Amino acid sequence: MVDAASRNMTRTTVQKAAVAVALAFLLVGVLGFIPGITTNYDTMMFGGHHSDAELLGLFQVSILHNIVHLLFGIVGLLLARSVAGARNYLIGGGIVYLVLWVYGLVIDQASAANFVPLNTADNWLHFLLGVAMILLGLVLSRRPVAARGSAH
């Protein structure tokens, strides 16, 4: 039987990155439900742009938004168990966040289409997350190039 410490030592860098990202999403999801860390907590709605709750007083959140973060974190932990899963989580998740960024830019934030809800701070965080996750997935899953002139 392999213990947790041995398993952690055999994780690749891309798997460790996926775990770190997944844990960050879990943390954000939990923090979104804590009054004080989430300002205007008493105005939090299940979804939609009418929720005035803001994580850290900056990022608009709702119950749905927090649940999505929690689910995204759980999926990341599950996929990080394999190298391919970790890579797919980071790259696929990054693509999802870039799509969410574009969506947040094109919708009217005061419309029913803003069901998550999203504000300007969320939009730009989603852009940064998308780019960072894709880069992590691509760079950390690259195989080292064999040294030139080595025997084949």
MOMOFEN-V336078 format. One record per pair of residues at least 24 apart in sequence whose ideal C-beta (glycine too) atoms are under 10 Angstrom apart, sorted by the first residue. I is the first residue (numbers start at 1). GAP is how many residues later the second one is. If there is no record, write none. Layout:
# MOMOFEN-V336078
i: {I,I}
gap: {GAP,GAP}
This chain:
# MOMOFEN-V336078
i: {7,11,11,11,11,12,12,12,12,12,12,12,13,13,13,13,13,13,14,14,14,14,14,14,14,14,14,14,14,14,14,14,14,14,14,15,15,15,15,15,15,15,15,15,15,15,15,15,16,16,16,17,17,17,17,17,17,17,17,17,17,17,17,17,17,18,18,18,18,18,18,18,18,18,18,18,18,18,18,18,18,18,18,18,18,19,19,19,19,19,19,19,19,20,20,20,21,21,21,21,21,21,21,21,21,21,21,21,21,21,21,22,22,22,22,22,22,22,22,22,22,22,22,22,23,23,23,23,24,24,24,24,24,25,25,25,25,25,25,25,25,25,25,25,25,26,26,26,26,26,26,26,26,27,27,27,28,28,28,28,28,28,28,28,28,28,28,29,29,29,29,29,29,29,29,29,29,29,29,30,30,30,30,31,31,31,31,31,32,32,32,32,32,32,32,32,32,32,32,33,33,33,33,33,34,38,45,46,47,47,47,47,48,48,48,48,48,48,48,49,49,49,49,49,49,49,49,49,49,49,49,49,50,50,50,50,51,51,51,52,53,54,54,54,55,55,56,57,58,58,58,58,58,59,59,59,59,59,59,59,59,59,60,60,60,60,60,60,60,60,60,61,61,61,61,61,62,62,62,62,64,64,64,65,65,65,65,65,68,68,72,72,76,83,83,84,86,86,86,86,87,87,87,87,87,87,88,88,89,89,89,90,90,90,90,90,90,90,90,90,90,91,91,91,91,91,91,91,92,92,92,93,93,93,93,93,93,94,94,94,94,94,94,94,94,94,94,95,95,95,95,96,96,96,96,97,97,97,97,97,97,97,97,97,97,98,98,98,98,98,98,98,99,99,100,100,100,100,100,101,101,101,101,101,101,101,102,102,102}
gap: {74,69,70,72,75,68,70,71,74,75,128,129,70,73,123,126,127,128,66,68,69,70,71,72,73,75,76,77,122,123,124,125,126,127,128,64,65,66,67,68,69,70,71,72,74,75,125,126,64,70,124,59,63,69,70,72,73,115,116,118,119,120,122,123,124,58,59,60,61,62,63,64,65,67,68,69,70,71,72,75,115,118,119,122,123,54,57,58,60,61,62,67,70,56,60,116,51,52,55,56,59,65,68,69,72,73,108,111,112,115,116,50,51,52,53,54,55,56,57,58,64,67,68,71,50,53,54,57,45,48,49,52,105,43,44,45,46,47,48,49,50,51,52,68,104,43,44,45,46,47,48,50,51,42,43,46,27,28,31,33,37,38,41,42,44,45,97,26,32,36,37,38,39,40,41,42,43,44,45,36,39,40,43,24,25,30,35,38,24,27,29,30,31,33,34,35,36,37,38,28,30,33,34,37,32,28,72,69,67,68,69,70,63,64,65,66,67,68,69,58,59,60,61,62,63,64,65,66,67,68,69,70,60,62,64,67,63,65,66,65,64,65,67,68,66,67,65,64,61,62,63,64,67,58,59,60,61,62,63,64,66,67,49,54,56,57,58,59,60,61,62,55,56,57,58,61,53,54,55,56,51,52,53,50,51,52,53,57,32,48,24,25,57,57,58,57,50,51,54,55,49,50,51,53,54,55,49,53,44,47,48,42,43,44,45,46,47,48,49,50,51,42,43,44,45,46,47,50,41,42,45,36,37,40,41,43,44,35,36,37,38,39,40,41,42,43,44,35,38,39,42,30,33,34,37,28,29,30,31,32,33,34,35,36,37,28,29,31,32,33,35,36,27,31,25,26,27,29,30,24,25,26,27,28,29,30,24,25,28}
